[in-house]
Amino acid sequence: MNLEVIKINLFLLFKLPSAFFCGVRVKEIKETECIVTVKHQWINQNPFNSLYFAVQAMAAELSTGALVMKQIKKSEKNISMLVANNKSNFSKKATGKIAFTCNDGHLIEQAIQKTIATREGQTFWMKSIGTNQKGEQVSEMDFEWSIKIK
């Protein structure tokens, strides 16, 4: 069974409702790329009239985590996943619609194969870049994912 955009967005509604109600949505997911968007609005703003950093982090994490979920599902193994670390850099005020793009899906399959073969946990870093509607980078976030076979 494939992980589709609609299924991930329904997952948000039931399992991560704060992200769903803040407007975080998966727009596209492929083998190695995932795009998640969120629009600046009253419910997700900070006192400086821009997108709150935690909402940006939710969207960025989802752009990486959805790719991890997709590869785990593809492996047909019972594998757990968890964010071990994250780093953030904010370069511009996030207003309007922000798209978070992760192109690091190629990193996951190797880690999954290694955790299956060795039965030891594996970690890997994935990057998500947030851009505004003008194509300007507003933030960059890195997430260290930890996976292990159950």
C-alpha positions in Angstrom: 0.0 0.0 0.0 1.4 3.4 -1.0 1.5 6.4 1.2 -0.5 9.0 -0.5 -1.0 12.7 0.1 -4.7 12.3 1.3 -3.7 9.5 3.7 -0.9 11.6 5.2 -3.2 14.6 5.6 -5.9 12.4 7.3 -3.1 11.0 9.6 -2.4 14.7 10.6 -6.1 15.2 11.5 -6.3 12.2 13.8 -2.7 11.8 15.1 -1.2 15.4 14.9 -4.2 17.7 15.2 -2.2 20.7 16.2 -0.4 20.6 12.9 -3.6 20.0 11.0 -5.4 22.9 12.6 -2.4 25.2 12.0 -2.8 24.5 8.3 0.1 22.1 7.7 -0.6 20.0 4.6 1.4 17.6 2.4 1.1 18.8 -1.2 3.3 16.3 -2.9 5.3 13.1 -2.0 7.6 11.1 -4.3 10.3 8.5 -3.7 12.9 11.1 -2.7 11.0 14.4 -2.4 8.2 15.7 -0.2 6.7 19.2 -0.2 4.6 20.4 2.7 2.9 23.8 2.8 1.5 26.1 5.5 0.0 29.5 5.1 0.6 32.3 7.6 -2.7 33.0 9.4 -4.0 34.2 12.7 -3.9 30.8 14.4 -0.3 30.1 13.6 1.3 33.5 13.9 3.8 34.9 16.3 3.7 38.5 17.9 5.8 39.8 15.0 3.0 39.0 12.4 4.8 36.1 10.8 4.6 32.3 11.0 5.5 31.0 14.4 8.8 29.0 14.5 7.1 25.9 15.9 4.6 25.8 13.1 7.5 26.0 10.6 9.2 23.1 12.5 6.0 21.0 12.3 5.8 21.5 8.5 9.6 20.9 8.0 9.6 17.8 10.2 6.6 16.4 8.2 8.4 16.9 4.9 11.2 14.7 6.2 9.1 12.3 8.3 6.6 11.5 5.5 9.5 10.2 3.4 10.7 8.1 6.3 7.2 6.7 6.8 7.0 6.0 3.0 10.2 4.0 3.0 9.3 2.1 6.2 6.0 1.1 4.6 7.8 0.0 1.4 10.2 -2.2 3.4 7.2 -4.1 4.9 9.1 -4.4 8.2 8.1 -3.3 11.7 10.4 -0.3 12.1 10.1 2.5 14.6 11.1 6.1 13.9 11.9 9.0 16.1 13.5 12.5 15.8 16.7 12.4 17.8 17.9 16.0 17.1 17.1 19.0 15.1 18.7 22.2 14.0 17.0 25.3 12.7 18.1 28.5 10.9 15.7 31.3 10.2 16.8 33.8 7.5 13.7 35.8 6.6 10.2 36.6 8.0 7.8 33.8 7.0 4.6 35.4 5.7 2.2 34.2 3.1 2.3 30.5 1.9 5.5 28.7 2.9 6.6 25.5 1.2 9.0 23.1 2.9 10.8 20.8 0.6 12.9 17.8 1.5 14.9 16.1 -1.2 16.8 13.6 1.0 14.6 10.5 0.5 17.6 8.7 -1.0 19.2 8.6 2.5 16.5 6.5 4.1 16.6 3.2 2.1 20.2 2.5 2.9 19.6 3.1 6.7 16.6 0.8 6.6 18.5 -1.9 4.9 21.3 -1.6 7.4 18.9 -1.7 10.4 17.2 -4.8 9.0 20.6 -6.5 8.3 22.2 -5.7 11.6 19.1 -5.3 13.8 20.8 -2.2 15.2 19.4 1.3 15.3 20.5 3.7 12.6 20.5 7.5 12.5 20.6 9.9 9.6 20.1 13.6 9.0 17.6 15.1 6.6 17.2 18.7 5.5 14.0 20.7 4.8 14.1 24.2 3.1 11.3 26.6 3.6 10.6 29.1 0.9 8.0 31.8 0.4 5.9 32.4 -2.7 8.7 34.5 -4.2 11.1 31.5 -4.0 13.1 33.2 -1.2 14.4 30.9 1.6 12.9 31.7 5.0 14.2 28.8 7.0 16.3 25.7 6.9 15.8 22.8 9.3 17.7 19.6 9.7 16.3 16.6 11.5 18.3 13.6 12.8 16.0 10.6 12.4 16.6 7.4 14.4 15.2 4.1 13.2 15.3 0.6 14.6 13.6 -2.7 13.9 11.0 -3.7 16.5 
